[in-house]
């Protein structure tokens, strides 16, 4: 009979490794601002380990706190460790939540470390019944290795593991596993602040243990050593040596109350893991899961009555009906309309798209402003129907938009999922009807499709009054009816219009970048003194680390790491590295943006992006298919991409206007900070002004570098940056970064007061709001867990600022669209990119447009500080910026 396998994981050390597995941790964030790098890499480690080991029993152990029984006899145990970054601490509660979603138990014990829990369980189980595997980022646990206990230690991030068995330890150190404790007794361990013996390192310790076996054996034969400084140190530090061995010894008899039988592993808890992945925005991990049958009720739904329409009559349409337009693909610019349904709770109509979309009575109903409709995703319907010559008007309610405003934490996209949130269950999920992935498609039986569409219309009619009442209760009626619903119409018009792209210019850039890449390639070959595949990490690793003998920073399973963070550390040591980094940047621009944009140009010569209005918790818009908000502009090569965006006519121009430092202006207004308000009212350079106040400088003493530091502090404050985050941004020590932050609050006390007040209010209410009552709930604001609570506090500070800035831009867009129509101008609003609006207009309208845009944007709302819009224009978007 095969043995059971007990898998024991050191949660703290692996999570810590996961956090530092990648240098650019700031790129791993949810839309809400939660850092997710440690969570993601911990997840990937768990996935890999569980697949590889296939354990029958699992436990993940955590340290219970900062003090353990070891501190009772050595106060400085683990002292001197750098303060744990807040960006790491905020992720720990979510790592525990992830573990539970994996169906794995976790455990901690007051006064003991994870090592002691693992050691106790590993030694407690019967060697006849269990094979034990220990996973840790710390070599301390290698002392447990024996014929039945295998210790796997993470070596590079969490992706690579080194197996420690008694044989491996003997080969590596010439020691038995338990002698690892003696080695630490003599050599100490700086990471845990275990002192060891003065000037005795690992090699010396191993040599002494090879001869005398243990610390005790060494001191029994100390007289045999020849007089030397080492002997003198051994004599002087005898007490320290025994103390160090005691500190390094794992307690394998800790009073844990965990029975191994309770750790049986039965698989992932998909019902928990799916919403967790959604919250963390782990799309790739979510796609790997089999989520069939997760949502909806287990009971089969009862049949509902509907009428199938092939020839529509005017009597079938009236005021206040619900409308659902079905498309199976997410990109409604190109997706076919599979079916359409409309009606009331009492009378439901369904039809195939091909049957109804060309009928006059249907078009007349949709085009009638006075006949109101309840829909799901008004903008998607508006854009899709426009392709069929239908102008959707009279949208009075959008269930998707309303549900988003009521709770921005809700990431539901399927109407059924939204309905379930409001206890309406008479509906199936799209996935259960259409399938997913490559198997997704219309059901074989028409009646299945029609039942599904009819249920959707009935759901819309049932949900509307409930959601409308909730908007009233949350003081969001005006936000919905005066901002979000009108904005969806404006965005739809922008998407339908699209922006013209000069495909020829993109092709020219493709050639230019190809020539540039060729030149860089040749320089790389010249420095390497041979040709090789630059895109092959394996071949590149051989050139850099074997032929050129550059220091190895990281290794992977297949060889040397040549990741960007590795190359950044090496670029000053060899010119070839700088060229490789440049090659990669331009190759990325070439493939993602030049070639990527060429693929999405529609037959009308334009690109039609989609604005996602219901994604971010702050209210900011997102852009997809393609993401035009993410075109790189830091590199000149990236900025050149904008040369391809042109007006639709030759005698027209592209006009761009963006808000100057809008979030800081909102902060000055909300915080009512006298000094920051004065700087904006007087038209000062806010970053230079901050530098002068924070660093005590005159205007002449503010250099560009000092201004850059002040800018980083200004925006860092808005986003609740930690000393660690600021130190990473500025390349300074955490102590210096903290001094910057402390001085900032001294000089801007009203901002500090605002932060304290908004957090206090959030704790009382459970949410924060923008100036226009856009609400964000913070379920963890009163959490006992410090990390969860502090992240929620930072979110409470930032959301009213970023969200109000987003609201101001939305108000400006609505007013701008209205004014363009009122002024009967040809100028058209095309894009919204963060705080920037992009237009196209005839040259003769540019002067008027400039005046109008400034008037509308700068007067969109009234704050205690002036809003400022900077405008420019040219023959391309590049020239307009």
ZAMARGU-4260 file (C-alpha; in steps of 0.2 Angstrom, whole numbers, plus 5000, padded with zeros to 4 digits):
<rodrens>
0) 5000/5000/5000 | 5007/5017/4995 | 5011/5030/5009 | 5001/5046/5012 | 5010/5062/5008
5) 5010/5076/5021 | 5015/5093/5013 | 5020/5106/5025 | 5023/5124/5019 | 5031/5138/5028
10) 5019/5152/5024 | 5028/5167/5030 | 5045/5163/5021 | 5036/5158/5005 | 5025/5173/5004
15) 5040/5184/5008 | 5049/5176/4993 | 5034/5178/4982 | 5034/5197/4986 | 5052/5199/4980
20) 5051/5187/4966 | 5049/5202/4954 | 5057/5219/4955 | 5043/5229/4947 | 5030/5225/4960
25) 5021/5241/4956 | 5015/5234/4940 | 5005/5220/4949 | 4990/5230/4956 | 4971/5228/4955
30) 4960/5242/4949 | 4957/5246/4967 | 4975/5249/4971 | 4979/5232/4980 | 4996/5226/4976
35) 4995/5208/4971 | 5013/5202/4966 | 5015/5191/4982 | 4997/5184/4980 | 5000/5180/4962
40) 5017/5171/4964 | 5011/5162/4980 | 4996/5156/4970 | 5007/5150/4956 | 5019/5141/4968
45) 5004/5133/4976 | 4997/5127/4959 | 5014/5120/4954 | 5018/5111/4971 | 5001/5104/4972
50) 5002/5097/4955 | 5019/5090/4957 | 5018/5083/4974 | 4999/5077/4974 | 4998/5077/4993
55) 4985/5068/5003 | 4987/5080/5018 | 4992/5098/5018 | 4995/5112/5031 | 5002/5129/5028
60) 5010/5136/5044 | 5012/5154/5049 | 5022/5164/5062 | 5009/5170/5076 | 5018/5186/5079
65) 5034/5196/5081 | 5039/5187/5098 | 5042/5169/5102 | 5048/5159/5116 | 5065/5162/5109
70) 5064/5180/5114 | 5062/5175/5132 | 5081/5171/5132 | 5087/5182/5118 | 5079/5199/5116
75) 5087/5203/5100 | 5082/5187/5091 | 5077/5193/5073 | 5081/5211/5078 | 5088/5223/5065
80) 5077/5216/5051 | 5071/5230/5039 | 5053/5236/5042 | 5041/5225/5032 | 5035/5235/5017
85) 5017/5240/5018 | 5014/5233/5001 | 5019/5216/5007 | 5009/5217/5023 | 4993/5222/5014
90) 4993/5206/5004 | 4995/5194/5019 | 4977/5193/5023 | 4973/5189/5005 | 4986/5175/5004
95) 4977/5167/5019 | 4960/5169/5009 | 4969/5161/4994 | 4974/5146/5004 | 4957/5143/5011
100) 4950/5144/4993 | 4963/5131/4988 | 4955/5120/5001 | 4970/5120/5012 | 4971/5123/5031
105) 4983/5136/5039 | 4988/5137/5057 | 4998/5147/5069 | 5002/5146/5087 | 5006/5160/5099
110) 5024/5161/5105 | 5030/5149/5091 | 5036/5150/5074 | 5030/5142/5058 | 5046/5131/5059
115) 5041/5124/5075 | 5024/5119/5069 | 5031/5111/5054 | 5045/5102/5064 | 5032/5095/5076
120) 5020/5089/5063 | 5034/5082/5052 | 5041/5072/5067 | 5024/5067/5074 | 5018/5057/5060
125) 5022/5039/5057 | 5036/5036/5045 | 5027/5020/5040 | 5011/5029/5035 | 5017/5046/5029
130) 5030/5053/5017 | 5033/5071/5022 | 5038/5086/5011 | 5042/5103/5018 | 5042/5119/5007
135) 5051/5134/5014 | 5061/5149/5008 | 5072/5147/5023 | 5086/5134/5025 | 5083/5133/5044
140) 5071/5119/5040 | 5084/5108/5032 | 5089/5102/5049 | 5073/5091/5048 | 5078/5081/5033
145) 5079/5062/5036 | 5075/5047/5026 | 5056/5051/5027 | 5057/5070/5027 | 5062/5079/5011
150) 5064/5098/5013 | 5062/5109/4997 | 5070/5126/4998 | 5065/5140/4986 | 5081/5147/4978
155) 5075/5160/4965 | 5058/5168/4969 | 5046/5154/4971 | 5048/5145/4954 | 5064/5135/4958
160) 5066/5123/4972 | 5082/5114/4979 | 5079/5097/4987 | 5088/5094/5003 | 5089/5076/5008
165) 5102/5069/5020 | 5113/5064/5005 | 5112/5081/4997 | 5116/5090/5014 | 5131/5078/5016
170) 5137/5082/4998 | 5134/5100/5000 | 5141/5103/5018 | 5149/5087/5023 | 5137/5087/5038
175) 5122/5077/5044 | 5105/5087/5044 | 5105/5090/5063 | 5123/5097/5062 | 5115/5112/5052
180) 5110/5118/5070 | 5128/5116/5076 | 5134/5126/5060 | 5122/5140/5065 | 5128/5139/5083
185) 5145/5143/5077 | 5143/5153/5062 | 5127/5162/5067 | 5113/5168/5055 | 5112/5187/5051
190) 5095/5185/5044 | 5088/5180/5061 | 5101/5190/5071 | 5108/5174/5078 | 5126/5180/5084
195) 5136/5164/5083 | 5155/5165/5087 | 5165/5181/5082 | 5173/5179/5065 | 5168/5161/5063
200) 5160/5159/5046 | 5151/5144/5038 | 5167/5136/5030 | 5176/5137/5047 | 5161/5130/5056
205) 5159/5115/5044 | 5178/5112/5046 | 5176/5111/5065 | 5161/5101/5065 | 5169/5088/5053
210) 5182/5085/5066 | 5172/5087/5083 | 5154/5083/5077 | 5144/5096/5087 | 5146/5112/5097
215) 5146/5102/5113 | 5160/5090/5105 | 5170/5105/5100 | 5170/5113/5117 | 5174/5097/5125
220) 5190/5096/5115 | 5194/5115/5115 | 5210/5112/5123 | 5216/5102/5108 | 5216/5118/5097
225) 5232/5127/5094 | 5232/5145/5101 | 5224/5157/5089 | 5213/5171/5087 | 5199/5159/5083
230) 5202/5149/5099 | 5201/5165/5109 | 5185/5170/5101 | 5178/5152/5104 | 5183/5154/5122
235) 5175/5171/5124 | 5159/5167/5115 | 5156/5150/5122 | 5139/5156/5130 | 5135/5164/5114
240) 5138/5148/5104 | 5127/5138/5115 | 5114/5151/5114 | 5115/5152/5095 | 5112/5134/5094
245) 5097/5134/5105 | 5090/5149/5095 | 5093/5139/5079 | 5085/5123/5085 | 5067/5119/5079
250) 5056/5114/5093 | 5049/5097/5087 | 5038/5096/5102 | 5028/5112/5101 | 5010/5111/5109
255) 5000/5111/5093 | 4982/5105/5093 | 4982/5099/5075 | 4978/5081/5071 | 4986/5075/5054
260) 4969/5067/5050 | 4961/5084/5049 | 4973/5090/5036 | 4966/5078/5022 | 4966/5087/5006
265) 4951/5085/4995 | 4954/5099/4981 | 4951/5117/4978 | 4935/5126/4984 | 4930/5132/4967
270) 4916/5142/4974 | 4928/5152/4984 | 4942/5153/4972 | 4932/5160/4957 | 4926/5176/4966
275) 4944/5177/4974 | 4952/5177/4957 | 4939/5190/4950 | 4943/5201/4965 | 4962/5200/4962
280) 4959/5202/4943 | 4968/5186/4940 | 4961/5182/4923 | 4973/5169/4917 | 4971/5159/4933
285) 4952/5161/4932 | 4952/5154/4914 | 4961/5139/4919 | 4947/5134/4931 | 4932/5123/4927
290) 4918/5135/4933 | 4904/5126/4924 | 4888/5126/4935 | 4895/5138/4948 | 4882/5151/4947
295) 4863/5149/4947 | 4852/5138/4957 | 4853/5119/4957 | 4834/5118/4954 | 4829/5118/4936
300) 4820/5134/4931 | 4801/5133/4926 | 4796/5137/4909 | 4790/5155/4905 | 4778/5160/4891
305) 4784/5171/4877 | 4779/5175/4859 | 4792/5172/4845 | 4791/5186/4833 | 4795/5185/4814
310) 4784/5200/4808 | 4783/5214/4821 | 4767/5224/4824 | 4767/5242/4831 | 4756/5235/4845
315) 4770/5225/4852 | 4780/5240/4857 | 4775/5253/4871 | 4783/5264/4884 | 4792/5257/4899
320) 4797/5241/4891 | 4813/5231/4894 | 4825/5227/4880 | 4839/5214/4878 | 4851/5213/4863
325) 4861/5197/4863 | 4879/5196/4857 | 4890/5181/4861 | 4906/5191/4858 | 4912/5204/4870
330) 4917/5217/4856 | 4900/5224/4851 | 4908/5233/4837 | 4910/5217/4827 | 4899/5204/4836
335) 4883/5198/4827 | 4867/5201/4836 | 4861/5183/4839 | 4844/5188/4846 | 4833/5202/4853
340) 4820/5201/4867 | 4808/5215/4874 | 4793/5217/4884 | 4786/5218/4902 | 4785/5205/4916
345) 4768/5200/4909 | 4771/5200/4890 | 4788/5194/4883 | 4793/5194/4864 | 4808/5186/4857
350) 4816/5186/4839 | 4832/5181/4830 | 4842/5197/4826 | 4841/5194/4807 | 4822/5193/4809
355) 4818/5209/4819 | 4832/5221/4815 | 4826/5226/4798 | 4808/5229/4803 | 4801/5247/4803
360) 4790/5245/4818 | 4805/5239/4828 | 4816/5253/4822 | 4803/5266/4825 | 4801/5260/4843
365) 4819/5261/4847 | 4821/5278/4838 | 4807/5286/4849 | 4814/5297/4863 | 4797/5297/4871
370) 4795/5278/4873 | 4807/5274/4887 | 4817/5258/4888 | 4825/5248/4902 | 4841/5240/4896
375) 4857/5231/4901 | 4873/5240/4895 | 4865/5254/4885 | 4882/5259/4876 | 4884/5241/4870
380) 4866/5241/4863 | 4868/5259/4856 | 4884/5254/4846 | 4879/5237/4840 | 4862/5243/4834
385) 4870/5258/4825 | 4878/5245/4813 | 4860/5241/4808 | 4855/5259/4805 | 4846/5260/4821
390) 4848/5275/4833 | 4843/5269/4850 | 4835/5283/4860 | 4824/5284/4876 | 4835/5273/4887
395) 4828/5277/4904 | 4837/5264/4915 | 4853/5254/4913 | 4853/5239/4925 | 4872/5236/4923
400) 4876/5254/4926 | 4865/5255/4941 | 4872/5239/4949 | 4890/5246/4946 | 4886/5262/4956
405) 4877/5254/4970 | 4892/5243/4974 | 4908/5246/4964 | 4915/5230/4973 | 4903/5220/4962
410) 4913/5213/4947 | 4898/5204/4939 | 4897/5205/4920 | 4883/5192/4917 | 4865/5199/4920
415) 4862/5183/4929 | 4876/5186/4942 | 4869/5204/4944 | 4852/5197/4947 | 4858/5184/4960
420) 4866/5199/4970 | 4848/5206/4972 | 4840/5189/4976 | 4832/5186/4959 | 4835/5168/4953
425) 4823/5165/4939 | 4837/5166/4926 | 4852/5156/4919 | 4870/5161/4917 | 4876/5164/4899
430) 4889/5151/4902 | 4877/5138/4907 | 4867/5141/4891 | 4881/5145/4878 | 4896/5136/4886
435) 4913/5145/4886 | 4930/5146/4877 | 4931/5137/4860 | 4915/5127/4864 | 4904/5143/4866
440) 4890/5145/4854 | 4871/5146/4852 | 4861/5131/4858 | 4856/5118/4846 | 4837/5121/4850
445) 4830/5138/4847 | 4818/5136/4861 | 4833/5136/4873 | 4839/5153/4866 | 4822/5161/4867
450) 4819/5155/4885 | 4835/5162/4890 | 4832/5179/4881 | 4814/5180/4888 | 4821/5177/4906
455) 4833/5191/4904 | 4820/5204/4899 | 4809/5198/4914 | 4824/5200/4925 | 4827/5218/4919
460) 4809/5223/4922 | 4810/5215/4940 | 4827/5223/4944 | 4824/5240/4939 | 4812/5247/4953
465) 4823/5238/4966 | 4839/5246/4959 | 4831/5263/4957 | 4826/5263/4975 | 4843/5259/4981
470) 4850/5273/4970 | 4838/5285/4980 | 4843/5278/4997 | 4862/5280/4993 | 4860/5298/4986
475) 4866/5292/4969 | 4850/5296/4959 | 4858/5312/4951 | 4875/5303/4949 | 4866/5290/4939
480) 4853/5300/4929 | 4864/5316/4927 | 4881/5309/4925 | 4883/5290/4921 | 4868/5287/4910
485) 4871/5303/4899 | 4889/5299/4898 | 4886/5281/4891 | 4877/5290/4877 | 4892/5302/4874
490) 4904/5287/4875 | 4894/5277/4863 | 4894/5291/4850 | 4913/5293/4852 | 4915/5274/4850
495) 4904/5274/4834 | 4914/5289/4827 | 4931/5280/4830 | 4948/5288/4826 | 4956/5288/4809
500) 4972/5279/4808 | 4985/5281/4794 | 4989/5263/4791 | 5003/5269/4778 | 5012/5278/4792
505) 5011/5263/4803 | 5018/5253/4789 | 5032/5266/4787 | 5035/5265/4806 | 5036/5246/4805
510) 5050/5248/4792 | 5059/5261/4802 | 5058/5251/4818 | 5064/5236/4808 | 5079/5246/4802
515) 5083/5252/4819 | 5081/5235/4827 | 5093/5228/4813 | 5106/5242/4818 | 5104/5238/4837
520) 5106/5219/4832 | 5122/5222/4823 | 5129/5232/4837 | 5125/5218/4849 | 5133/5205/4838
525) 5148/5216/4837 | 5150/5217/4856 | 5146/5198/4858 | 5158/5194/4844 | 5146/5182/4837
530) 5128/5181/4830 | 5114/5173/4841 | 5096/5174/4844 | 5093/5189/4854 | 5075/5184/4858
535) 5081/5167/4865 | 5084/5169/4884 | 5095/5153/4884 | 5106/5159/4870 | 5107/5177/4878
540) 5111/5169/4895 | 5126/5160/4887 | 5133/5175/4879 | 5131/5187/4895 | 5135/5175/4909
545) 5147/5162/4901 | 5156/5171/4887 | 5156/5188/4894 | 5157/5182/4912 | 5145/5195/4919
550) 5139/5191/4937 | 5124/5179/4938 | 5109/5188/4946 | 5096/5175/4945 | 5094/5158/4938
555) 5078/5149/4930 | 5074/5131/4927 | 5081/5132/4910 | 5096/5143/4913 | 5101/5161/4917
560) 5088/5174/4920 | 5088/5188/4907 | 5073/5197/4914 | 5072/5216/4913 | 5076/5218/4932
565) 5092/5208/4929 | 5097/5217/4914 | 5094/5234/4923 | 5106/5229/4936 | 5120/5224/4923
570) 5118/5239/4911 | 5132/5249/4919 | 5144/5234/4918 | 5143/5231/4899 | 5137/5241/4884
575) 5129/5226/4876 | 5116/5226/4890 | 5110/5243/4886 | 5108/5239/4868 | 5098/5223/4873
580) 5086/5233/4884 | 5084/5246/4869 | 5081/5231/4857 | 5067/5224/4868 | 5058/5240/4871
585) 5058/5244/4852 | 5053/5226/4848 | 5039/5228/4861 | 5032/5244/4853 | 5034/5236/4836
590) 5024/5220/4840 | 5011/5227/4852 | 5007/5244/4845 | 5013/5245/4827 | 5008/5228/4822
595) 4994/5227/4835 | 4986/5243/4829 | 4987/5238/4811 | 4977/5222/4815 | 4962/5232/4823
600) 4959/5245/4809 | 4942/5243/4803 | 4936/5244/4785 | 4932/5262/4787 | 4950/5266/4791
605) 4947/5269/4809 | 4950/5261/4826 | 4935/5259/4837 | 4940/5256/4855 | 4928/5251/4869
610) 4926/5261/4884 | 4923/5251/4900 | 4912/5262/4911 | 4909/5249/4925 | 4926/5242/4929
615) 4936/5253/4941 | 4930/5257/4959 | 4935/5275/4958 | 4925/5279/4942 | 4939/5280/4930
620) 4936/5274/4912 | 4946/5260/4905 | 4949/5257/4886 | 4950/5240/4878 | 4950/5232/4860
625) 4962/5241/4858 | 4968/5250/4874 | 4971/5267/4868 | 4975/5274/4885 | 4990/5263/4886
630) 5000/5269/4871 | 5018/5271/4878 | 5024/5289/4878 | 5040/5289/4889 | 5051/5283/4874
635) 5051/5294/4859 | 5048/5278/4848 | 5032/5275/4858 | 5026/5293/4856 | 5029/5291/4837
640) 5014/5279/4837 | 5003/5294/4839 | 5009/5300/4822 | 4997/5287/4814 | 4982/5295/4822
645) 4975/5308/4811 | 4959/5318/4807 | 4946/5311/4795 | 4949/5325/4782 | 4965/5333/4776
650) 4960/5351/4780 | 4955/5345/4798 | 4967/5344/4813 | 4968/5334/4829 | 4965/5345/4845
655) 4970/5339/4862 | 4966/5346/4879 | 4970/5339/4897 | 4967/5344/4914 | 4983/5350/4923
660) 4987/5341/4940 | 4968/5338/4942 | 4970/5326/4957 | 4981/5338/4967 | 4969/5352/4964
665) 4955/5341/4970 | 4966/5336/4985 | 4968/5355/4989 | 4949/5358/4988 | 4944/5343/4998
670) 4957/5345/5011 | 4955/5364/5011 | 4974/5366/5013 | 4978/5384/5013 | 4996/5382/5006
675) 4991/5371/4992 | 4976/5381/4988 | 4987/5397/4988 | 4999/5389/4976 | 4986/5385/4963
680) 4976/5401/4965 | 4992/5411/4962 | 4997/5399/4947 | 5013/5393/4954 | 5021/5377/4949
685) 5014/5365/4962 | 5029/5353/4962 | 5042/5368/4963 | 5031/5376/4977 | 5031/5359/4986
690) 5050/5357/4985 | 5052/5375/4992 | 5041/5371/5007 | 5046/5353/5010 | 5065/5356/5008
695) 5066/5374/5014 | 5073/5381/4997 | 5071/5397/4987 | 5064/5396/4970 | 5082/5397/4962
700) 5088/5382/4972 | 5074/5370/4966 | 5083/5360/4953 | 5075/5348/4941 | 5080/5333/4952
705) 5073/5341/4967 | 5057/5345/4958 | 5056/5327/4953 | 5057/5321/4971 | 5044/5334/4976
710) 5032/5328/4962 | 5035/5310/4968 | 5030/5315/4985 | 5015/5325/4980 | 5007/5311/4969
715) 5013/5298/4982 | 5003/5306/4995 | 4988/5305/4984 | 4990/5287/4982 | 4995/5283/5000
720) 5012/5278/4996 | 5023/5270/5009 | 5041/5274/5013 | 5046/5258/5004 | 5036/5263/4988
725) 5043/5281/4988 | 5061/5274/4991 | 5059/5263/4976 | 5052/5277/4965 | 5066/5289/4970
730) 5081/5277/4972 | 5084/5283/4990 | 5084/5274/5007 | 5067/5271/5016 | 5073/5282/5030
735) 5075/5297/5018 | 5059/5293/5010 | 5050/5293/5027 | 5058/5309/5031 | 5051/5317/5015
740) 5034/5311/5020 | 5035/5317/5038 | 5041/5334/5032 | 5027/5335/5019 | 5014/5333/5033
745) 5022/5346/5044 | 5022/5358/5030 | 5004/5354/5024 | 4995/5350/5040 | 4977/5352/5033
750) 4981/5337/5021 | 4986/5326/5036 | 4970/5332/5045 | 4960/5327/5029 | 4967/5310/5029
755) 4964/5307/5047 | 4946/5313/5045 | 4941/5303/5030 | 4948/5287/5038 | 4938/5291/5054
760) 4922/5294/5043 | 4925/5278/5033 | 4927/5268/5049 | 4910/5275/5055 | 4900/5273/5038
765) 4910/5259/5030 | 4912/5268/5014 | 4919/5284/5006 | 4912/5295/4993 | 4917/5307/4979
770) 4911/5325/4979 | 4896/5318/4968 | 4892/5303/4980 | 4901/5290/4970 | 4902/5277/4984
775) 4915/5264/4987 | 4913/5252/5001 | 4928/5247/5012 | 4923/5231/5020 | 4940/5229/5029
780) 4941/5247/5036 | 4937/5241/5054 | 4946/5224/5051 | 4956/5218/5066 | 4970/5212/5054
785) 4982/5227/5053 | 4986/5224/5035 | 4969/5223/5029 | 4964/5238/5039 | 4979/5249/5033
790) 4976/5245/5015 | 4958/5250/5017 | 4963/5266/5025 | 4974/5271/5011 | 4960/5267/4999
795) 4949/5278/5009 | 4961/5293/5007 | 4964/5290/4989 | 4946/5286/4982 | 4938/5303/4985
800) 4952/5312/4976 | 4954/5300/4961 | 4936/5297/4960 | 4931/5316/4961 | 4944/5320/4947
805) 4936/5306/4936 | 4919/5313/4939 | 4925/5331/4934 | 4931/5324/4918 | 4915/5315/4915
810) 4905/5331/4918 | 4916/5340/4906 | 4913/5327/4893 | 4894/5328/4894 | 4894/5347/4894
815) 4907/5347/4879 | 4896/5335/4869 | 4881/5346/4872 | 4890/5362/4868 | 4897/5356/4852
820) 4879/5352/4846 | 4872/5368/4852 | 4886/5378/4843 | 4882/5367/4827 | 4901/5363/4826
825) 4908/5350/4815 | 4922/5347/4829 | 4920/5329/4836 | 4926/5322/4853 | 4935/5306/4849
830) 4945/5300/4864 | 4947/5301/4882 | 4964/5296/4889 | 4965/5298/4908 | 4964/5317/4910
835) 4965/5321/4892 | 4951/5324/4879 | 4955/5322/4860 | 4945/5330/4846 | 4946/5332/4827
840) 4940/5348/4819 | 4941/5358/4803 | 4956/5370/4804 | 4944/5385/4803 | 4935/5379/4819
845) 4951/5376/4830 | 4952/5394/4837 | 4933/5393/4842 | 4936/5375/4849 | 4951/5380/4859
850) 4940/5394/4867 | 4925/5382/4870 | 4936/5368/4877 | 4944/5379/4889 | 4928/5387/4894
855) 4919/5370/4897 | 4933/5361/4905 | 4939/5375/4917 | 4921/5378/4922 | 4914/5361/4922
860) 4912/5362/4941 | 4916/5375/4954 | 4930/5371/4966 | 4940/5382/4979 | 4955/5381/4967
865) 4954/5385/4948 | 4954/5370/4936 | 4966/5372/4922 | 4966/5364/4904 | 4981/5364/4893
870) 4977/5363/4874 | 4987/5360/4859 | 4983/5354/4841 | 4992/5348/4825 | 4990/5337/4810
875) 4992/5321/4820 | 4989/5316/4838 | 5008/5317/4840 | 5009/5335/4835 | 4994/5339/4846
880) 5004/5333/4861
</rodrens>
